[in-house]
Amino acid sequence: MHLQGVSANHLTFIFVFKACARVRDVRQGQVVHVHALKCGFGTHVFVSNALLHVYACCSDLVSAQKVFDQMEERDLISWNSLICGYSQCGAFRDVLRLFGAMQVANVMADAVTMVKVVLACIYLGESEFADHVAKYIEENHVVVDVYLGNTLIDMYGRRGLLELARQVFDRMCVRNLVSWNAMIRGYAKVGDLVGAHKLFDEMPQRDVISWTCMITGYAQANDFAMAVKLFQEMMVANVKPDEVTVASVLSACAHLGSLDIGKAVHNYIIEHGVKIDTYVGNSLIDMYCKCGSVEKALKFFKQMKEKDAVSWTSVISGLAVNGFANSALELFQGMLSERTKPTHGTFVGVLLACAHAGLVEEGLSFLKSMEDVHGLAPEMKHYGCVVDLLGRSGNVDRAYEFITKMPISPDVVVWRILLSSCKLQGNVLLAEIATKKLLQLDPCNSGNYVLLSNTYASSHRWDDASNVRELMEKTDVPKPFGWTTIESNGLPPHSSWDHIPVNPTNTMHPMKELGLS
């Protein structure tokens, strides 16, 4: 057209700019920009809006802002184009700045503007500004379409303001799957799983996000059996899970100790091509370790193409807890050789391994290396592991000395570890000291009295043991209820897993599979 000498009008440039924006061709947009200026359309508001849209879509915010600043006349589309550009590039402070400038210029925002402003508030954690925005929407009668409604529900849900989220949800004339999922996610976040499940049951249709919100909600609320049951129902509904779904259900299996179900989920992942990213891989390692199948965990760990600190930590801790202390320590050295930076959790696993193997000096050396070599300040759990290490090895006096020199004040767990060690070693004197501390920190815990009583009994001091029991009765310390967990054929109650193949339990000896002598 240009080569043939045909003159362009403002509509020509608008459509060409739209094409440039669609294919994200900023260079061609710049060329056409020059032609528009030469043809005298540089001040045309609709042409300028289209040009502004090109630069915003191509993330050239400097040029977009320059075009915007040079416009003699601006309309709502001008403001929205620039706001959308800043939002797309994650420049959320600029989004709020422009919204403020809009108000100064007396330009009324619409739903498109408000979606980007609310999103900026979410990402920046600007709760007060978000409340100001919600008030603006209400006072200026901004039409809440499905996109703005969904964004408001998400904003309120993240803050735990379920009543306000529900008000928006109930007022919406049109809802989509995102609306329902955002509302369910909000209920799950505050732990209202009854409300979440009620809404879930009312959904006209569900997708993988709907199911995943419910499954992760129950898993995070420690209702692991229900999380597994919902996953079963998801399979019956022929909804393919994603990485987040399977990671959540594997975590539930790990807490339930349901190895057969965990294996079935693993088989499903392989057979249906669910992506095994690092997150899913770590969940599989954790599940196998917590279910006692360390050989499977180690085998899968070795097959992983990408490993992070969590991968190494999970398998190191799993080996340590299941009695393969030397292998855990060997793997830790392998982790350092691979230049993977250990975490606080890694050192918990390493110190547990030392405790199981009775490696006192090595354990103390690892504790010292945390800060000296790896720049990690030891936490209470690490000091507790060292007290356990010293107590298990019979060094109860040394454990007490270690506690007195701790740079942080020991908590009830540390003192209870010492008391348990005193019972095993029959050290009544230190048991009395530990109990005195425990009764100051946690006077209502019946376990403290029971441990001291048993320590007296182990030393044949029956009168003292009886006195502790009587003291417990007089002070009305609540006694823990007895409970039992029963798993039938590896399945939690009220669930059927016939549709997922369950492999027979692996009978290979762990030592052989691990390649240990």
Disulfide bonds with the S-S distance in Angstrom:
none
